């Protein structure tokens, strides 16, 4: 599925991943104006990272349900 086809829950998870990616690259503050990722940022993720930013950044990538913790299959060994 494309980034535009993701559920709201998957899109939110991808936004969080995007912020962590920026932080790891050292570009979080430069791109978002944030000096750190904290719970308040995550609570307001839709205001911090617009959908269009994620659509542009992940354009052309094919996702599957298992790419996301929120929709990944849970496997239990017996």
Secondary structure, DSSP 8 states (H G I E B T S, - for coil): --GGG--HHHHHHHHHHHHHHHHHHT-HHHHHS-SS--HHHHHTHHHHS-HHHHHHHTTT----GGGSTTT-------
